[in-house]
């Protein structure tokens, strides 16, 4: 799994978590600036936690990661 995989996965998680958090905060408070700031902060935290857990799984069991990367190339 190269850098391309990690960047792609990170950007995808960041975008999805930002969108969900922004919409939830905006509809809850109706304040655009507050919702934007909170979504930016917590989407970065969420992405980092996700990538660290994924990296830890890869480190513990690399054979499963190799199988997964082969399936993505198909």
VEXDREN-2710 file (C-alpha; in Angstrom, 1 decimal):
% VEXDREN-2710
k/r/px/py/pz
1/UNK/0.0/0.0/0.0
2/UNK/1.7/3.1/-1.2
3/UNK/1.3/6.8/-0.5
4/UNK/-1.4/7.0/-3.2
5/UNK/-3.7/4.6/-1.2
6/UNK/-3.2/6.5/2.1
7/UNK/-3.8/9.9/0.5
8/UNK/-6.9/8.7/-1.4
9/UNK/-8.4/7.0/1.7
10/UNK/-7.6/10.1/3.9
11/UNK/-9.2/12.6/1.5
12/UNK/-12.3/10.4/1.2
13/UNK/-12.7/10.0/5.0
14/UNK/-12.0/13.7/5.5
15/UNK/-14.6/14.8/2.9
16/UNK/-17.4/12.4/4.1
17/UNK/-16.8/13.2/7.8
18/UNK/-16.7/17.0/7.1
19/UNK/-20.0/16.9/5.2
20/UNK/-21.8/14.9/7.8
21/UNK/-20.5/17.0/10.7
22/UNK/-21.1/20.3/9.0
23/UNK/-24.7/19.4/8.1
24/UNK/-25.4/18.1/11.6
25/UNK/-23.9/21.2/13.3
26/UNK/-25.5/23.6/10.9
27/UNK/-29.0/22.2/11.3
28/UNK/-28.6/22.0/15.0
29/UNK/-27.3/25.6/15.6
30/UNK/-28.1/27.5/12.3
31/UNK/-24.8/29.3/12.7
32/UNK/-22.7/28.8/9.5
33/UNK/-19.3/30.0/11.0
34/UNK/-19.7/27.8/14.1
35/UNK/-20.7/24.7/12.0
36/UNK/-17.8/25.3/9.6
37/UNK/-15.2/25.6/12.4
38/UNK/-16.4/22.6/14.3
39/UNK/-16.7/20.4/11.2
40/UNK/-13.2/21.3/10.1
41/UNK/-11.7/20.5/13.5
42/UNK/-13.5/17.3/14.1
43/UNK/-13.2/15.9/10.6
44/UNK/-9.4/16.2/10.8
45/UNK/-9.5/14.4/14.2
46/UNK/-11.8/11.7/12.8
47/UNK/-9.6/11.2/9.8
48/UNK/-6.4/10.9/11.9
49/UNK/-8.0/8.4/14.2
50/UNK/-9.3/6.4/11.2
51/UNK/-5.9/6.3/9.5
52/UNK/-4.1/5.4/12.6
53/UNK/-6.4/2.5/13.2
54/UNK/-6.1/1.4/9.6
55/UNK/-2.3/1.6/9.8
56/UNK/-2.2/-0.3/13.1
57/UNK/-4.3/-3.1/11.4
58/UNK/-1.9/-3.2/8.5
59/UNK/1.1/-3.3/10.9
60/UNK/-0.3/-6.3/12.8
61/UNK/-1.5/-8.3/9.9
62/UNK/0.2/-7.4/6.6
63/UNK/-1.0/-10.5/4.7
64/UNK/-4.6/-9.2/4.9
65/UNK/-3.5/-5.8/3.6
66/UNK/-1.7/-7.3/0.7
67/UNK/-4.9/-9.2/-0.2
68/UNK/-6.9/-6.0/0.0
69/UNK/-4.6/-4.1/-2.2
70/UNK/-4.7/-6.9/-4.8
71/UNK/-8.5/-6.8/-4.8
72/UNK/-8.5/-3.0/-5.4
73/UNK/-6.4/-3.4/-8.6
74/UNK/-8.9/-5.7/-10.1
END
